Amino acid sequence: MNLRKTLSAFIVFSYLSGCATGSVRMIGHAATYKSGNCEVMVYQTKSQAIENGMTKEVCIVEGSSAFSFDHSIEGAIKNNINKICQCGVKNAYIESAHTESQMGIKGVSYINLVGFK
């Protein structure tokens, strides 16, 4: 009887802990991403963008890492860098980013990039 209760408690705990995942992304330096003729400097935060001369926000790119093998936040940025160039700008900052997780298994990452002059 105790084994059954312990096993049941373990299964419930495993299920709930799989749903309660999170991550921390450290604020680092800006990085340059290239895709074909497109080269974009991506800043981690709006504050960094302002410090580096942002004068006007031009476009917002919403994208994901879907249809790629790299489902990290960086993979989502790489997957959507051409859209920033289509806005006619060479700089962007990350407005938001997150990675889906189902039962503790990493899924697709989503990114919102703001292109600016």
N, C-alpha and C positions, 0 to 999 in steps of 0.2 A: 504494500500500500504506500509506504514512504517513497519507494522507487518511482512509482507512478506519479506522485505529487511532485517529486523533484524533477522528473523528466518533463512534466507539463509546465512547470515553472521555467525550466531552461528553454523550452520551445517558445514560450511567450516572451521571455527576456530577449532571446535571439531575434525574434521577429521585430520587437519594438526597437532594439538597438540598431537593427539594419535600416530602419526608417529614420533614425535620428543621427544622420551623418552630417558633417559640415567640413569646411576647410578654411584655411587662412592663406591669403595671398599677400606676401610682403610687398610694400611699395618700393620699387626699385627705380632704376634709371630708364630713360626712354630707349626704345629699340627701333631699329630700322627693319622694315619688312619689304621684300622685293617679290614681284611676280611679273615676269615679262619685262615690259618697259615701265611698269609702275613701281615706284619706290616711295614709301610713306614712313615718316617718323611717327611712332605711336607712343604717347605719354601715358603713364599709369593713372594720372589724376587730372582733373580740371585745373587744380592749383599749379601743377607742373606746366601745363599748357600756358597758363597766364604768365608765369615766370619766364617762359621762353617766347613771349611775344604774341600770344593769341590776341587778335583784334576783333574777329567776327566769326561766329559759328555759321557754317554754310549748309551742312546736311547731317542727318542722322542715319547711320547704316545699322539695321537690325539683321543679324545673321547667326549662323550656327556652324557646328562642325559636322553636320550631317553630310553624308556621301563622301566622307574622308576616313582615313584610318586613324588619324590623330584626333581624339575627342577631348583634348585638353583645352584650356582657355586660349593658349597660344595657337592651337590648331584651328579654333574658331576665327581668330584674327587672321591667320594665313589664308583661310578659306574665303575671306570676304574683303581682302585688301584691295582688290581691283575695283570694288564699288566705291571706295574712297577716291580713287583716281578719277572715276567717272563723274564725281562731284566737281572736279577741277581744282582739287587741293592736294597738298603733299604732306599735311600734318593732321593728326587726329589724337583724341584722347579717349580712354575707356570710360564710358558713362556708367555701365553696369556689365557684370559678367557672372554667370553661374553655370554649374554643371548638374545635370539631373542625376539622380541616384535612385535605383529601385532595389530595395532589400540589400543595400550596401554595395551594389554593383554599379560601377561608374557608367554613365550614359552619355548622351550628347551634351555638348557645351553650347551655351548661348551668349552672345556678345552684342552690346550696343556701343557703337563707335560714333563719335561726333567729329566730323571733318571741319577744320577751321583754317582761316587765313591769319 
